[in-house]
Amino acid sequence: MGTSPMMGAYVIGVVMMLVSWLVSQRMKSRFEKYSRTSLSNGMSGQEIAERMLADHGITNVKVISVKGQLTDHYNPATHTVNLSEPVYHARNAAAAAVAAHEVGHAVQHATAYQWLNMRSKLVPVVSLASQWMQWILLGGILLLNQFPQLLAAGIVLFAMTTLFSFITLPVEYDASNRAMAWMKRTGIVTSGELAMSADALKWAARTYVVAAIGSLATLLYYVMVFTGRRR
């Protein structure tokens, strides 16, 4: 009884991991391609970010460099736009896209963007849920007939992480839209460079879409296992 449900979860997991890998590889290839296109304005990712912050009247946010790759993020707690070293120093279309996108999150924070606020409020809950849900779900599957309430609790925890994944989507897409709108409005990059930046961010956003769909598929599977336990 316990083997079949777990096998189903593994199949879903493997399929979604494959799709996620394919999308991720496509994203990386696009970023690598656009990293070879130097910006005509000669600006670095740091300079792009600082210019966008200034144009939006945001003076309490610093742009700093962090180690690693794909470590770019905006931290609302410290009011910092954290750019990975390749993005911070690089002067290409890919770096411009990432830098402007992260500043897009800073603009969201400054304007109290509702989806970002909702996402921030869920962070502590999701962090706690992520620590325990795998063990609770495993125990719920193994003790499905004796103690179905355990699986129900696991489903609730998993639902919170799924909700977080879907709330992340408008946050990420809006940040990209703000970045592209600013780049187009200011003419800080050429039309060709703008198209490259938009394409890079499009593929980055698709990684979040895949993650959200995978989370929903897994959640629905556990719900089906729970509702069909007595059949």
C-alpha positions in Angstrom: 0.0 0.0 0.0 2.9 2.3 0.8 5.0 1.4 -2.3 2.5 2.4 -5.0 1.8 6.0 -3.7 5.5 6.7 -3.2 6.3 5.4 -6.7 3.8 7.7 -8.2 5.3 10.7 -6.4 8.8 9.6 -7.6 7.5 9.4 -11.2 6.1 12.9 -11.0 9.3 14.1 -9.5 11.5 12.6 -12.2 9.3 14.0 -15.0 9.3 17.5 -13.5 13.0 17.3 -12.8 13.6 16.5 -16.5 11.4 19.4 -17.7 13.1 21.7 -15.2 16.5 20.6 -16.4 15.6 21.2 -20.1 14.2 24.7 -19.3 17.2 25.5 -17.1 19.7 24.4 -19.8 17.9 26.5 -22.4 18.0 29.5 -20.0 21.7 29.0 -19.4 22.5 28.8 -23.1 20.6 32.0 -23.8 22.4 33.8 -21.0 25.8 32.5 -22.2 25.0 33.7 -25.7 23.9 37.2 -24.6 26.9 37.4 -22.2 29.0 37.6 -25.4 27.2 40.7 -26.5 28.9 43.8 -25.1 26.6 46.8 -24.3 27.1 49.7 -26.6 26.9 52.1 -23.6 29.8 50.2 -21.9 27.9 50.1 -18.5 28.4 47.3 -16.0 25.6 45.5 -14.2 26.4 47.6 -11.1 26.1 50.8 -13.1 22.8 49.7 -14.7 21.3 48.8 -11.3 22.4 52.1 -9.8 21.1 54.1 -12.7 17.7 52.4 -12.5 17.5 53.0 -8.8 18.3 56.6 -9.2 15.8 57.0 -12.0 13.1 55.7 -9.6 14.1 58.0 -6.8 15.3 55.1 -4.6 18.2 56.3 -2.4 18.2 53.8 0.5 19.2 50.7 -1.5 22.8 49.7 -2.2 24.1 47.6 -5.0 26.6 45.1 -3.8 28.6 42.1 -5.2 28.1 38.6 -3.9 30.0 35.4 -4.7 28.8 32.6 -6.9 26.7 32.4 -10.0 22.9 32.8 -10.2 23.1 34.2 -6.7 21.5 37.5 -7.8 18.6 38.7 -5.5 17.1 41.7 -3.8 17.1 41.6 0.0 14.3 43.8 1.4 15.5 43.3 5.0 18.9 44.9 4.2 17.8 47.1 1.3 20.4 45.7 -1.0 20.5 44.6 -4.6 22.9 41.6 -4.5 24.5 40.9 -7.9 26.7 37.9 -8.5 30.3 38.8 -9.4 29.8 38.0 -13.1 26.7 40.2 -13.3 28.2 43.0 -11.1 31.3 43.5 -13.2 30.1 42.4 -16.7 29.1 44.8 -19.4 26.8 42.8 -21.6 23.1 42.3 -22.4 22.7 39.4 -20.0 24.2 41.3 -17.1 22.0 44.3 -17.9 18.9 42.1 -17.8 19.7 40.5 -14.5 20.7 43.8 -12.8 17.6 45.6 -14.0 15.4 42.7 -13.0 16.7 42.7 -9.4 16.2 46.5 -9.2 12.6 45.7 -10.4 12.2 43.9 -7.0 13.5 47.0 -5.2 11.0 49.1 -7.0 8.3 46.7 -6.0 9.4 47.0 -2.4 9.5 50.8 -2.6 5.9 50.9 -4.1 4.5 48.3 -1.7 3.6 45.9 -4.5 0.9 43.7 -3.1 2.2 40.4 -4.4 5.7 41.0 -3.0 4.2 41.9 0.3 2.1 38.7 0.3 5.1 36.6 -0.7 7.3 38.2 2.1 4.6 37.3 4.7 4.6 33.7 3.7 8.4 33.3 3.9 8.5 32.3 7.6 5.6 29.8 7.2 7.1 28.3 4.0 10.5 28.0 5.6 9.0 26.1 8.6 6.9 23.9 6.3 9.8 23.0 4.1 11.8 21.6 7.0 9.1 19.1 8.1 6.8 18.4 5.2 8.9 15.7 3.5 9.1 13.6 6.7 5.4 14.2 7.5 4.3 13.2 3.9 6.5 10.0 4.1 5.1 9.1 7.5 1.6 9.9 6.2 2.0 7.5 3.2 3.4 4.7 5.4 0.7 5.1 8.0 -2.1 6.0 5.5 -4.6 3.5 6.8 -3.7 3.7 10.5 -3.3 7.5 10.8 -4.6 9.4 7.7 -4.5 12.7 9.6 -0.7 12.7 9.3 -0.9 12.7 5.5 -3.6 15.4 5.7 -1.2 17.6 7.7 1.6 17.0 5.2 -0.8 18.0 2.4 -1.6 21.3 4.2 2.2 22.0 4.5 2.8 21.2 0.9 -0.1 23.4 -0.1 1.6 26.3 1.5 4.8 25.8 -0.5 2.7 25.4 -3.7 0.9 28.6 -2.9 4.3 30.3 -2.4 5.4 29.1 -5.8 2.4 30.6 -7.6 2.6 33.9 -5.7 6.2 34.0 -6.8 5.2 34.1 -10.5 3.6 37.6 -10.6 6.4 38.9 -8.5 9.0 37.7 -11.0 7.1 38.6 -14.1 6.4 42.1 -12.8 10.0 42.7 -11.9 11.0 41.7 -15.4 8.3 44.0 -16.9 9.5 46.9 -14.8 13.1 46.3 -15.9 12.1 46.1 -19.6 9.9 49.1 -19.4 12.6 51.2 -17.8 15.3 50.1 -20.3 12.9 50.9 -23.2 11.8 54.2 -21.8 15.3 55.5 -21.1 16.9 54.1 -24.3 19.8 53.0 -22.2 20.3 50.0 -24.5 19.9 49.5 -28.2 16.8 47.8 -29.6 18.8 44.7 -30.3 20.2 44.6 -26.7 16.7 45.2 -25.3 15.4 42.2 -27.3 18.2 40.0 -25.9 17.6 41.1 -22.3 13.9 40.4 -22.7 14.5 36.9 -24.1 16.9 36.1 -21.3 14.4 37.2 -18.6 11.7 35.2 -20.4 13.6 32.0 -20.0 14.5 32.8 -16.4 10.8 33.3 -15.6 9.9 29.9 -17.2 12.0 28.1 -14.6 9.6 29.5 -12.0 6.6 28.4 -14.0 7.9 24.9 -14.3 8.6 24.8 -10.5 5.1 26.0 -9.7 3.4 23.4 -12.1 5.6 20.6 -10.7 4.6 21.6 -7.1 0.9 21.7 -8.1 1.1 18.3 -9.8 2.7 16.7 -6.8 0.1 18.3 -4.4 -2.8 17.0 -6.5 -1.2 13.6 -6.5 -1.0 13.5 -2.7 -4.6 14.7 -2.5 -5.7 11.9 -4.8 -3.9 9.4 -2.6 -5.5 10.8 0.5 -9.1 10.8 -0.9 -8.8 7.4 -2.4 -7.3 5.6 0.6 -10.4 3.6 1.3 -11.3 2.6 -2.2 
